[in-house]
Amino acid sequence: MTKEQTIEQYLQVLSSKQPVPGGGGASALSGALGSALGLMVGNLTIGKKKYAAMEEEVKGYMEQLERLQQKFIRLADEDAEVFAPLAAAYGLPSGTDEEKAYKDQIMEKNLLAASLVPLSIMETTVEMLLLLKELEQKGSVMAVSDVGVAVQFARTALTGAVMNVYINTRSMKNRDKAREMNEEASHMLTSGTAQADEIYGKVLERLKN
């Protein structure tokens, strides 16, 4: 499992010929890194007299970020889990009509599963961005740059995961379902990156001024 590996172990496997982890799992880990930085901002805020009025609010954000961080790690593992049967399905025989029909059925099932995981990474990231937006405004001014870095990790999670949605939906036979998922992913990509860019822009302005 991802959380049981050291950073060095994970990077070794990621850089190897092994099919997993790949871009999907790395996108999920980008989200986990973003949530960890958000938690750091929270920890640097609570307990400070200057931010006493916002302490309970910030603690609430931290509880949500902790939950999201664990979800990102689970999704990194799930991304690897759904890819294995999909990779195997590509190798199924298709010489006869029966074999082809069976292969199409198995492929469709696994393509759907492989699309749902990155879609969930995107949904989790959009949820995290709402919390980072609050921390940019209410977190310790000393850690505002860390909010900016967290937002960039969130942006990477979004832009990485969306490609893993598209690469799987493009092969689905059920084009209505594929279009539905693509539209959902496209909407989250547009709104999420706009949100990330807005927060990041605010952070840069605060740092420069």
DRENLUM-617818 format. One line per 2 residues: number of its first residue (from 1); for each residue x, y, z of N, C-alpha, C. Coordinates in nm, 4 decimals, m for minus. Each point is the difference from the previous one (the first is absolute). Layout:
// residues N
NUM = X,Y,Z,X,Y,Z,X,Y,Z  ... .
//
This chain:
// residues 209
1 = 0.0835,m0.1201,0.0000,m0.0835,0.1201,0.0000,0.0871,0.1252,0.0000  m0.0530,0.1065,m0.0579,0.0773,0.1227,m0.0176,0.0522,0.0547,0.1321 .
3 = m0.0837,0.0040,0.1018,0.0412,0.0650,0.1244,0.1030,m0.0812,0.0788  0.0204,m0.1254,m0.0380,0.0984,m0.0825,0.0683,0.1386,0.0116,m0.0633 .
5 = 0.0090,0.0673,m0.1159,0.1274,0.0168,m0.0681,0.0694,0.1283,0.0450  0.1332,m0.0033,m0.0018,0.0735,0.1243,0.0194,m0.0107,0.0806,m0.1293 .
7 = 0.0342,0.1271,0.0075,m0.0020,0.0831,m0.1201,0.0955,m0.0572,m0.1044  0.1163,m0.0444,0.0447,0.0991,m0.0548,m0.0941,m0.0524,m0.1268,m0.0668 .
9 = m0.0637,m0.0868,0.0767,m0.0561,m0.1230,m0.0565,m0.1070,0.0312,m0.1040  m0.0851,0.0947,0.0344,m0.1076,0.0359,m0.0928,0.0575,0.0559,m0.1306 .
11 = 0.0981,0.0872,0.0116,0.0597,0.0599,m0.1195,0.0708,m0.1034,m0.0860  0.0603,m0.0986,0.0634,0.0662,m0.1067,m0.0759,m0.1009,m0.0788,m0.0823 .
13 = m0.1121,m0.0336,0.0605,m0.1029,m0.0761,m0.0714,m0.0645,0.0868,m0.1070  m0.0242,0.1259,0.0325,m0.0630,0.0913,m0.0955,0.0863,0.0176,m0.1242 .
15 = 0.1303,0.0011,0.0170,0.0907,0.0236,m0.1124,0.0360,m0.1279,m0.0756  m0.0492,m0.1144,0.0454,0.0354,m0.1278,m0.0614,m0.0915,m0.0332,m0.1184 .
17 = 0.0209,m0.1182,m0.0573,m0.0835,m0.0469,m0.1110,m0.1365,m0.0490,0.0454  m0.0166,m0.0167,0.1289,m0.1275,m0.0509,0.0509,m0.1139,0.0950,m0.0381 .
19 = m0.1152,m0.0571,m0.0389,m0.1108,0.0841,m0.0463,m0.0660,0.0845,0.1092  0.0131,m0.0462,0.1241,m0.0543,0.0772,0.1130,0.1062,0.0084,0.1090 .
21 = 0.0052,0.1102,0.0721,m0.0825,0.1206,m0.0165,0.0386,0.0769,m0.1252  m0.0944,0.0802,m0.0474,0.0243,0.0837,m0.1163,m0.0530,0.1396,0.0236 .
23 = m0.0434,0.0639,m0.1082,m0.0460,0.1382,0.0102,m0.1226,0.0190,0.0879  m0.0879,m0.0991,0.0009,m0.1205,0.0115,0.0835,0.0328,m0.0002,0.1476 .
25 = 0.0840,m0.0967,0.0403,0.0397,m0.0064,0.1407,0.0809,0.1218,0.0417  0.0864,0.0469,m0.0910,0.0796,0.1198,0.0297,m0.0898,0.1225,0.0148 .
27 = m0.1066,0.0058,m0.0792,m0.0959,0.1110,0.0126,m0.0663,m0.0016,0.1371  m0.0368,m0.1207,0.0449,m0.0616,m0.0123,0.1328,0.0975,0.0435,0.1089 .
29 = 0.1268,m0.0379,m0.0148,0.0989,0.0401,0.1003,0.0248,0.1502,m0.0016  m0.0139,0.0619,m0.1168,0.0093,0.1468,m0.0056,m0.1089,0.0615,0.0870 .
31 = m0.1183,m0.0577,m0.0062,m0.1087,0.0472,0.0859,0.0319,m0.0202,0.1467  0.0603,m0.1153,0.0334,0.0363,m0.0277,0.1393,0.1040,0.1003,0.0502 .
33 = 0.0959,0.0354,m0.0864,0.1007,0.1001,0.0376,m0.0648,0.1369,0.0216  m0.0959,0.0327,m0.0846,m0.0712,0.1271,0.0175,m0.0747,0.0055,0.1313 .
35 = m0.0659,m0.1103,0.0351,m0.0746,m0.0023,0.1265,0.0954,0.0056,0.1190  0.1174,m0.0638,m0.0127,0.0982,0.0041,0.1090,0.0491,0.1424,0.0236 .
37 = 0.0237,0.0729,m0.1080,0.0423,0.1398,0.0152,m0.1114,0.0851,0.0606  m0.1238,m0.0297,m0.0378,m0.1125,0.0703,0.0612,m0.0051,m0.0250,0.1499 .
39 = 0.0249,m0.1253,0.0390,0.0031,m0.0341,0.1430,0.1127,0.0726,0.0713  0.1142,0.0139,m0.0678,0.1118,0.0727,0.0601,m0.0394,0.1455,0.0268 .
41 = m0.0681,0.0609,m0.0957,m0.0459,0.1377,0.0183,m0.0927,0.0081,0.1205  m0.0886,m0.0983,0.0126,m0.0900,m0.0031,0.1151,0.0759,m0.0113,0.1305 .
43 = 0.0993,m0.0892,0.0024,0.0788,m0.0188,0.1225,0.0807,0.1234,0.0376  0.0371,0.0786,m0.0995,0.0735,0.1233,0.0271,m0.0930,0.1158,0.0387 .
45 = m0.1303,m0.0260,m0.0104,m0.0991,0.1040,0.0307,m0.0613,m0.0192,0.1382  m0.0391,m0.1237,0.0307,m0.0668,m0.0245,0.1291,0.0988,0.0181,0.1148 .
47 = m0.0537,0.0457,0.1104,0.0830,0.0248,0.1172,0.0640,0.1371,0.0014  m0.0181,0.0754,m0.1078,0.0565,0.1351,m0.0059,m0.1065,0.1020,0.0408 .
49 = 0.0383,0.0866,0.0914,m0.0929,0.0998,0.0534,m0.0596,0.0851,m0.1121  0.0814,0.0303,m0.0989,m0.0435,0.0854,m0.1107,m0.1170,m0.0606,m0.0774 .
51 = m0.0089,m0.1342,m0.0004,m0.1026,m0.0685,m0.0790,m0.1015,m0.0727,0.0887  m0.0079,0.0414,0.1263,m0.0882,m0.0683,0.0958,m0.1459,m0.0004,m0.0460 .
53 = m0.0440,0.1094,m0.0605,m0.1400,0.0100,m0.0426,m0.0335,m0.1012,m0.1101  0.0999,m0.0457,m0.0737,m0.0230,m0.0925,m0.1115,0.0419,m0.1429,0.0323 .
55 = 0.0454,m0.0233,0.1213,0.0595,m0.1296,0.0336,m0.0949,m0.1173,m0.0242  m0.1235,0.0093,0.0475,m0.0933,m0.1115,m0.0156,m0.0319,m0.0251,m0.1473 .
57 = m0.0097,0.1085,m0.0755,m0.0250,m0.0117,m0.1427,0.1159,m0.0730,m0.0686  0.1206,0.0408,0.0335,0.1189,m0.0605,m0.0610,0.0119,m0.1468,0.0400 .
59 = m0.0330,m0.0322,0.1237,0.0018,m0.1399,0.0433,m0.0976,m0.0831,m0.0833  m0.1141,0.0597,m0.0324,m0.0969,m0.0686,m0.0844,0.0559,m0.0275,m0.1390 .
61 = 0.0715,0.0970,m0.0551,0.0633,m0.0196,m0.1316,0.1035,m0.1121,0.0079  0.0719,m0.0033,0.1106,0.1047,m0.1004,0.0160,m0.0583,m0.1413,0.0076 .
63 = m0.1109,m0.0142,0.0679,m0.0642,m0.1317,0.0073,m0.0400,m0.0479,m0.1393  m0.0513,0.0918,m0.0792,m0.0389,m0.0358,m0.1368,0.1218,m0.0313,m0.0864 .
65 = 0.1064,0.0754,0.0168,0.1223,m0.0245,m0.0770,0.0625,m0.1345,0.0352  m0.0061,m0.0374,0.1256,0.0517,m0.1305,0.0418,m0.0789,m0.1119,m0.0678 .
67 = m0.1321,0.0161,m0.0036,m0.0852,m0.0987,m0.0667,0.0324,m0.0088,m0.1483  0.0178,0.1144,m0.0633,0.0301,0.0019,m0.1433,0.1371,m0.0595,m0.0283 .
69 = 0.0955,0.0251,0.0883,0.1337,m0.0550,m0.0193,m0.0049,m0.1528,m0.0011  m0.0720,m0.0571,0.0944,m0.0137,m0.1458,0.0040,m0.0725,m0.0526,m0.1232 .
71 = m0.0958,0.0763,m0.0490,m0.0727,m0.0411,m0.1203,0.0918,0.0021,m0.1219  0.0832,0.1011,m0.0113,0.0952,0.0063,m0.1115,0.0926,m0.1227,0.0001 .
73 = 0.0471,m0.0397,0.1170,0.0887,m0.1154,0.0094,m0.0739,m0.1272,m0.0417  m0.1249,m0.0135,0.0434,m0.0802,m0.1159,m0.0417,m0.0192,m0.0012,m0.1511 .
75 = m0.0247,0.1183,m0.0566,m0.0217,0.0097,m0.1447,0.1264,m0.0339,m0.0780  0.1163,0.0324,0.0552,0.1262,m0.0366,m0.0650,0.0096,m0.1522,m0.0114 .
77 = m0.0396,m0.0700,0.1061,0.0013,m0.1461,m0.0028,m0.1084,m0.0546,m0.0926  m0.1169,0.0611,0.0044,m0.1105,m0.0457,m0.0852,0.0337,0.0160,m0.1476 .
79 = 0.0747,0.1057,m0.0333,0.0384,0.0207,m0.1388,0.0834,m0.1179,m0.0503  0.0892,m0.0492,0.0837,0.0814,m0.1160,m0.0370,m0.0856,m0.1260,m0.0074 .
81 = m0.0950,m0.0112,0.0931,m0.0844,m0.1196,0.0059,m0.0899,m0.0135,m0.1227  m0.0525,0.1102,m0.0500,m0.0914,m0.0088,m0.1155,0.0758,m0.0142,m0.1316 .
83 = 0.1288,0.0382,m0.0013,0.0746,m0.0107,m0.1250,0.0380,m0.1446,m0.0326  0.0291,m0.0793,0.1018,0.0451,m0.1377,m0.0228,m0.1009,m0.0817,m0.0813 .
85 = m0.1283,m0.0049,0.0382,m0.0957,m0.0766,m0.0811,m0.0233,0.0607,m0.1381  0.0133,0.1312,m0.0121,m0.0147,0.0635,m0.1312,0.1141,m0.0425,m0.0915 .
87 = 0.1220,0.0014,0.0523,0.1160,m0.0416,m0.0793,m0.0151,m0.1449,m0.0436  m0.0525,m0.0842,0.0904,m0.0198,m0.1416,m0.0332,m0.1074,m0.0162,m0.1073 .
89 = m0.1023,0.0834,0.0063,m0.1107,m0.0095,m0.0960,0.0454,0.0293,m0.1425  0.0975,0.0884,m0.0142,0.0507,0.0310,m0.1341,0.0607,m0.1242,m0.0667 .
91 = 0.0462,m0.0937,0.0820,0.0637,m0.1200,m0.0546,m0.0937,m0.1165,m0.0242  m0.1283,0.0187,0.0283,m0.0961,m0.1093,m0.0225,m0.0118,m0.0312,m0.1488 .
93 = m0.0196,m0.1287,m0.0338,m0.0148,m0.0364,m0.1419,m0.1283,0.0565,m0.0600  0.0032,0.0276,m0.1306,m0.1182,0.0548,m0.0676,m0.0134,m0.0585,m0.1415 .
95 = 0.0409,m0.1259,m0.0114,m0.0020,m0.0625,m0.1318,m0.1368,m0.0413,m0.0477  m0.0889,m0.0349,0.0938,m0.1360,m0.0393,m0.0360,m0.0980,0.1056,0.0460 .
97 = m0.1228,m0.0082,m0.0487,m0.1039,0.0960,0.0406,m0.0261,m0.0087,0.1501  m0.0008,m0.1224,0.0531,m0.0227,m0.0184,0.1435,0.1129,0.0620,0.0821 .
99 = 0.1230,m0.0246,m0.0452,0.1146,0.0571,0.0705,m0.0020,0.1518,m0.0060  m0.0339,0.0524,m0.1152,m0.0049,0.1454,m0.0166,m0.1069,0.0621,0.0888 .
101 = m0.1184,m0.0645,0.0048,m0.1096,0.0513,0.0835,0.0394,m0.0012,0.1472  0.0663,m0.1079,0.0423,0.0436,m0.0111,0.1395,0.1054,0.1057,0.0311 .
103 = 0.0959,0.0160,m0.0919,0.1046,0.0995,0.0210,m0.0603,0.1397,0.0086  m0.0937,0.0318,m0.0880,m0.0644,0.1319,0.0027,m0.0692,0.0241,0.1338 .
105 = m0.0652,m0.1045,0.0513,m0.0719,0.0110,0.1273,0.0968,0.0280,0.1151  0.1090,m0.0754,0.0046,0.0999,0.0168,0.1068,0.0715,0.1349,m0.0129 .
107 = 0.0306,0.0363,m0.1241,0.0661,0.1290,m0.0232,m0.0876,0.1148,0.0471  m0.1270,m0.0045,m0.0337,m0.0908,0.1085,0.0367,m0.0087,0.0159,0.1514 .
109 = m0.0104,m0.1133,0.0685,m0.0072,0.0011,0.1468,0.1256,0.0629,0.0603  0.1148,m0.0394,m0.0511,0.1255,0.0486,0.0570,0.0344,0.1422,m0.0431 .
111 = m0.0420,0.0386,m0.1194,0.0203,0.1388,m0.0429,m0.0819,0.0958,0.0865  m0.1210,m0.0426,0.0354,m0.0837,0.0830,0.0872,0.0658,0.0159,0.1365 .
113 = 0.0468,m0.1115,0.0577,0.0652,0.0055,0.1314,0.1245,0.0875,m0.0042  0.0761,m0.0106,m0.1087,0.1237,0.0776,m0.0127,m0.0267,0.1477,m0.0243 .
115 = m0.1204,0.0338,m0.0432,m0.0378,0.1406,m0.0191,m0.0530,0.0614,0.1291  m0.0655,m0.0819,0.0807,m0.0631,0.0511,0.1221,0.1027,0.0441,0.1044 .
117 = 0.1145,m0.0684,0.0059,0.1005,0.0361,0.1010,0.0563,0.1401,m0.0243  0.0499,0.0321,m0.1201,0.0491,0.1369,m0.0206,m0.1102,0.1052,0.0121 .
119 = m0.1230,m0.0392,m0.0325,m0.1116,0.0928,0.0185,m0.0167,0.0317,0.1488  0.0178,m0.1023,0.0830,m0.0088,0.0194,0.1447,0.1170,0.0836,0.0517 .
121 = 0.1186,m0.0161,m0.0618,0.1145,0.0842,0.0371,m0.0340,0.1467,m0.0262  m0.0640,0.0254,m0.1132,m0.0375,0.1369,m0.0343,m0.1028,0.0556,0.0971 .
123 = m0.1001,m0.0800,0.0337,m0.1035,0.0441,0.0945,0.0615,0.0334,0.1362  0.0913,m0.0835,0.0443,0.0667,0.0213,0.1294,0.0849,0.1263,m0.0034 .
125 = 0.0628,0.0252,m0.1140,0.0839,0.1190,m0.0145,m0.0826,0.1273,0.0025  m0.1132,m0.0020,m0.0677,m0.0879,0.1169,m0.0007,m0.0463,0.0314,0.1422 .
127 = m0.0294,m0.1053,0.0766,m0.0403,0.0188,0.1399,0.1149,0.0620,0.0798  0.1220,m0.0462,m0.0249,0.1159,0.0534,0.0715,0.0245,0.1465,m0.0323 .
129 = m0.0214,0.0381,m0.1249,0.0245,0.1389,m0.0403,m0.0878,0.0973,0.0786  m0.1205,m0.0414,0.0337,m0.0881,0.0859,0.0801,0.0601,0.0278,0.1369 .
131 = 0.0665,m0.0999,0.0559,0.0644,0.0160,0.1311,0.1258,0.0855,m0.0113  0.0753,m0.0195,m0.1068,0.1210,0.0815,m0.0200,m0.0356,0.1468,m0.0214 .
133 = m0.1125,0.0236,m0.0634,m0.0460,0.1378,m0.0189,m0.0241,0.0674,0.1356  m0.0603,m0.0747,0.0920,m0.0249,0.0540,0.1336,0.1315,0.0228,0.0750 .
135 = 0.0933,m0.0928,m0.0147,0.1277,0.0137,0.0709,0.0839,0.1158,m0.0541  m0.0152,0.0295,m0.1279,0.0719,0.1155,m0.0550,m0.0450,0.1278,0.0698 .
137 = m0.1268,0.0050,0.0367,m0.0566,0.1199,0.0630,0.0181,m0.0005,0.1524  m0.0076,m0.1182,0.0609,m0.0073,m0.0069,0.1463,0.1207,m0.0651,0.0661 .
139 = 0.0885,m0.0600,m0.0791,0.1179,m0.0645,0.0564,0.1085,0.1001,0.0338  0.1015,m0.0495,0.0670,0.1127,0.0858,0.0395,0.0637,0.0648,m0.1222 .
141 = 0.0220,0.1280,0.0094,0.0625,0.0740,m0.1099,0.1418,m0.0509,m0.0257  0.0615,m0.0569,0.1019,0.1348,m0.0530,m0.0137,0.0042,m0.1249,m0.0888 .
143 = m0.1166,m0.0621,m0.0208,m0.0044,m0.1241,m0.0780,m0.0802,0.0161,m0.1291  m0.0259,0.1228,m0.0407,m0.0836,0.0198,m0.1183,0.0663,m0.0572,m0.1255 .
145 = 0.1323,0.0006,m0.0061,0.0674,m0.0571,m0.1164,m0.0256,m0.1504,m0.0092  m0.0190,m0.0647,0.1151,m0.0271,m0.1437,0.0006,m0.1397,m0.0301,m0.0529 .
147 = m0.0915,0.0934,0.0194,m0.1312,m0.0130,m0.0627,0.0169,0.0023,m0.1520  0.0861,0.0909,m0.0460,0.0249,0.0106,m0.1434,0.0576,m0.1282,m0.0584 .
149 = 0.0934,m0.0617,0.0725,0.0587,m0.1265,m0.0462,m0.1052,m0.1109,0.0031  m0.0808,m0.0017,0.1050,m0.1072,m0.0996,0.0109,m0.0955,0.0092,m0.1181 .
151 = m0.0313,0.1216,m0.0384,m0.0910,0.0230,m0.1131,0.0611,m0.0518,m0.1299  0.1312,0.0139,m0.0148,0.0658,m0.0496,m0.1203,0.0002,m0.1528,m0.0045 .
153 = 0.0133,m0.0627,0.1161,m0.0139,m0.1459,0.0058,m0.1426,m0.0413,m0.0375  m0.0968,0.0776,0.0475,m0.1403,m0.0279,m0.0337,m0.0226,0.0134,m0.1500 .
155 = 0.0601,0.1012,m0.0579,m0.0138,0.0220,m0.1449,0.0582,m0.1184,m0.0779  0.1132,m0.0502,0.0452,0.0628,m0.1161,m0.0633,m0.0890,m0.1231,0.0124 .
157 = m0.0598,m0.0172,0.1169,m0.0913,m0.1139,0.0194,m0.1146,0.0056,m0.0998  m0.0541,0.1188,m0.0216,m0.1110,0.0169,m0.0951,0.0428,m0.0254,m0.1433 .
159 = 0.1050,0.0672,m0.0416,0.0417,m0.0085,m0.1401,0.0592,m0.1371,m0.0329  0.0528,m0.0690,0.1020,0.0489,m0.1352,m0.0215,m0.1128,m0.1005,m0.0064 .
161 = m0.0928,0.0084,0.0942,m0.1096,m0.0972,0.0070,m0.0918,0.0076,m0.1218  m0.0225,0.1204,m0.0529,m0.0942,0.0129,m0.1116,0.0490,m0.0784,m0.1214 .
163 = 0.1315,m0.0069,m0.0190,0.0519,m0.0757,m0.1142,m0.0270,m0.1489,0.0159  m0.0010,m0.0466,0.1256,m0.0285,m0.1408,0.0250,m0.1486,m0.0320,m0.0152 .
165 = m0.0846,0.1005,0.0151,m0.1415,m0.0186,m0.0339,m0.0131,m0.0148,m0.1507  0.0544,0.0947,m0.0723,m0.0161,0.0041,m0.1457,0.0610,m0.1207,m0.0699 .
167 = 0.1148,m0.0463,0.0458,0.0672,m0.1100,m0.0690,m0.0784,m0.1302,0.0112  m0.0819,m0.0107,0.1052,m0.0830,m0.1193,0.0172,m0.1380,0.0143,m0.0640 .
169 = m0.0604,0.1166,0.0129,m0.1338,0.0169,m0.0585,0.0047,m0.0039,m0.1528  0.1129,0.0341,m0.0580,0.0100,0.0004,m0.1462,m0.0194,m0.1391,m0.0592 .
171 = 0.0271,m0.1041,0.0802,m0.0122,m0.1378,m0.0490,m0.1319,m0.0658,0.0391  m0.0833,0.0681,0.0760,m0.1267,m0.0591,0.0436,m0.0991,m0.0110,m0.1158 .
173 = m0.0743,m0.1104,m0.0023,m0.1031,m0.0203,m0.1015,m0.1246,0.0831,0.0306  m0.0268,0.0166,0.1287,m0.1158,0.0789,0.0422,0.0367,0.1478,m0.0111 .
175 = m0.0264,0.0573,m0.1149,0.0431,0.1372,m0.0254,m0.0796,0.1020,0.0822  m0.1241,m0.0334,0.0345,m0.0790,0.0912,0.0840,0.0637,0.0131,0.1379 .
177 = 0.0402,m0.1131,0.0568,0.0648,0.0014,0.1319,0.1347,0.0690,m0.0091  0.0721,m0.0258,m0.1080,0.1314,0.0629,m0.0186,m0.0141,0.1513,m0.0075 .
179 = m0.0981,0.0464,m0.0770,m0.0217,0.1458,m0.0115,m0.0397,0.0611,0.1342  m0.0826,m0.0720,0.0748,m0.0434,0.0490,0.1312,0.1197,0.0185,0.0934 .
181 = 0.0876,m0.0993,0.0003,0.1179,0.0072,0.0868,0.0978,0.1067,m0.0486  0.0165,0.0095,m0.1308,0.0882,0.1036,m0.0558,m0.0489,0.1398,0.0335 .
183 = m0.1314,0.0197,m0.0078,m0.0566,0.1316,0.0315,0.0206,0.0342,0.1465  m0.0183,m0.0996,0.0871,0.0206,0.0226,0.1431,0.1462,0.0349,0.0278 .
185 = 0.0903,m0.0756,m0.0643,0.1434,0.0254,0.0180,0.0392,0.1362,m0.0553  m0.0526,0.0333,m0.1165,0.0323,0.1283,m0.0631,m0.0474,0.1168,0.0850 .
187 = m0.1187,m0.0135,0.0580,m0.0528,0.1067,0.0867,0.0886,0.0181,0.1229  0.0399,m0.1106,0.0620,0.0859,0.0103,0.1188,0.1369,0.0557,m0.0355 .
189 = 0.0510,m0.0373,m0.1178,0.1293,0.0525,m0.0433,m0.0063,0.1515,m0.0166  m0.1042,0.0468,m0.0677,m0.0136,0.1439,m0.0255,m0.0205,0.0788,0.1280 .
191 = m0.0960,m0.0439,0.0813,m0.0310,0.0738,0.1233,0.1121,m0.0148,0.1027  0.0587,m0.1198,0.0086,0.1045,m0.0245,0.0990,0.1281,0.0752,m0.0301 .
193 = 0.0429,m0.0007,m0.1262,0.1238,0.0722,m0.0335,m0.0203,0.1509,0.0127  m0.1214,0.0470,m0.0311,m0.0288,0.1429,0.0172,0.0077,0.0379,0.1481 .
195 = m0.0558,m0.0863,0.0844,0.0062,0.0233,0.1450,0.1447,m0.0016,0.0484  0.0772,m0.0988,m0.0461,0.1404,m0.0104,0.0402,0.0782,0.1234,m0.0437 .
197 = m0.0223,0.0432,m0.1227,0.0712,0.1170,m0.0514,m0.0372,0.1265,0.0766  m0.1260,0.0089,0.0386,m0.0455,0.1177,0.0761,0.0690,0.0057,0.1367 .
199 = 0.0008,m0.1137,0.0687,0.0637,m0.0039,0.1328,0.1494,0.0269,m0.0120  0.0631,m0.0636,m0.0969,0.1434,0.0177,m0.0201,0.0335,0.1460,m0.0323 .
201 = m0.0835,0.0624,m0.0817,0.0200,0.1412,m0.0333,m0.0076,0.0873,0.1238  m0.0926,m0.0308,0.0896,m0.0137,0.0777,0.1234,0.1240,m0.0177,0.0881 .
203 = 0.0487,m0.1235,0.0046,0.1200,m0.0258,0.0796,0.1183,0.0792,m0.0550  0.0190,m0.0020,m0.1310,0.1104,0.0736,m0.0594,m0.0087,0.1503,0.0295 .
205 = m0.1203,0.0544,m0.0100,m0.0180,0.1423,0.0275,0.0351,0.0337,0.1433  m0.0423,m0.0873,0.0923,0.0311,0.0236,0.1412,0.1501,m0.0081,0.0251 .
207 = 0.0661,m0.0925,m0.0658,0.1439,m0.0145,0.0196,0.0774,0.1184,m0.0566  m0.0444,0.0479,m0.1151,0.0687,0.1130,m0.0628,m0.0212,0.1312,0.0747 .
209 = m0.1163,0.0098,0.0666,m0.0333,0.1252,0.0671,0.0281,m0.0095,0.1509 .
//
